[in-house]
Amino acid sequence: MKKHQWKVIAIMVALAILFGGFVVFKGRSGGAQQAEQAEHKEVQGAAEEGKDHEQHGREGVIHFTDDQVALAGITLHTAAAAQLDTFIRMPGQIALNEDRTAHVTARAPGAVERVAATLGQNVGKGEVLVVIASAEIADQRADLAAAGKRLAYARSVYASEKTLWEEKISARQDYLKAESDLREAEIAQQGARQKLAALGGQDGGPDAGNRLQVRAPFAGTIVEKHVAQGEVVGADTRIFTVSDLSTVWADVVVPAKDLDIVRVGTEAVIRSIASDTTAPGKVSFVSSLIGEASRSAKARVVLDNPKTAWRPGLFVNVDIVTGSAQVPVAVAREALQTVEGRQVVFRRVGAGFMAQPVSVGRSDGHLVEIVSGMKAGEQYAGAGSFAIKAEQAKGDAGHAH
C-alpha cells in the first residue's frame, strides 16, 4: 500500500476516535444537566409546598382592620370571670295592679253635664272627673235639708222644755219627750247625710242642687273612659277606670313541673320581648289551682313602674332565679356563633379574628360561661360578630371556587 493511502486511513481513524469521544462527552454532559434540572425542580416544589403550607396556616384568620371593625359595628370585649344567676324562663304578660285599679261608676242615675277628665290624664285623689245632673241626688239633698230643719226645731223645743222643767213649770215627762225628739232628729239628719255621701253627693252646699260630682278615688291615670257630655248614665254605669301605674303586675304561666321552684318570695327578672328593658322583682302570689287544659298555674310578680315603661298588655319573659355561681370565664351571649355545627367565639388575633370553638355552660341571659376554648383576658367580638361570620363564609366560598 502506498504511503499516501496510509496517511488517508490514519486521518479517518483519528476523526472516528475524535467523533466517538465527542459523542460520549455530550451524553454525559446532557445527563448531568437533566439531573441538575430535576434537582432544581425538586427544590422549587419543596419551596412552593412550604409556601402553600404557610398560606394554609393563615386561612383561619378573617382580616378586619380597626376601621372595618368600627364600620361593621363590632364591639370588642374581654373574657373574664363573672357571677351568673341560673334561672328558668316562663312566659308572662304585664297587667294592671288590680289592688290599685278602680272602675268608677256614677252611683246615681242622671245626665252628664260636664266631663272634666280625659283618657290618659293623670289625676289626683278627689279630683272631679265628671259632673252629673241627678234627680236622686236632688231628692237626697232635699231630705237632708228637711232633716236639718227638723233637728233645729227639736233643739228649740228641747231647750224650752228644759228651762220650764228646771223652773218647775212643766212636768218632767214633757222634758224627756223633747229630749227624745231631739235625739231622733239628730239620727235622722245623720242618716240623710250618710245616704247622700254614699251616692258621692256629700252636702254640696246650698247651690249644689241636683249636681253630682264624681271624683277620683286615688291618684292615678285614666286608662279607660266610657262617658260623653249629654249622655244619660245609670247608677252602675262604668264611666272611668283609674289605675295607679306606679306599680304593675307581671302575670306568669307556671308549668306544673316547676311549681316546686316558683314560690312566694322567689327572686325573678322581668325581660321585655319588645325591647331590652329588664327589671327585678319577687313572686308575690302563686295560684293553688292548676288549669285543666293548660296544666299550669298562675303566678304574679309585682313590679315598680316609676317611668311607666311597663305597659299593661306587654308580653314579657319572666326568669325565675334558681341559683347563683361564680364562673372563671364568661363572654357576652351575642358573641356566640355557630359555624359548621360548632359553637365558636371570634377571638381577636392581630389585625383580624379567628373562629375559636368553645364549650359553654350556664347562662344568665346576658353572659355565658365558657367551659373550654377560651381563657380570661382574651379579647373577642361581641355585638356585630355575625359580620365576621358572613365575611368568613364569603372567604370559604371563594376558596372552594
Secondary structure by P-SEA (a helix, b strand, c coil): ccaaaaaaaaaaaaaaaaaaaaaaaaaaaaaaaaaaaaaaaaaaaaaaaaaaaaaaaacccccccaaaaaaabbbbbbbbbbbbbbbbbbbbbbbcccccccccccccbbbbccccccccccccccccccccccaaaaaaaaaaaaaaaaaaaaaaaaaaaaaaaaaccccaaaaaaaaaaaaaaaaaaaaaaaaaaaacccccccccccbbbbbbccccccccccccccccccccccccccccccbbbbbbbbcccccccccccbbbbbbbccccbbbbbccccccccccccccbbbbbbbbbcccccccccbbbbbbbbcccccccccccccccccccccccccccccccccccccccccccccbbbbcccccccbbbbcccaaaaaaaaaaaaaaaac
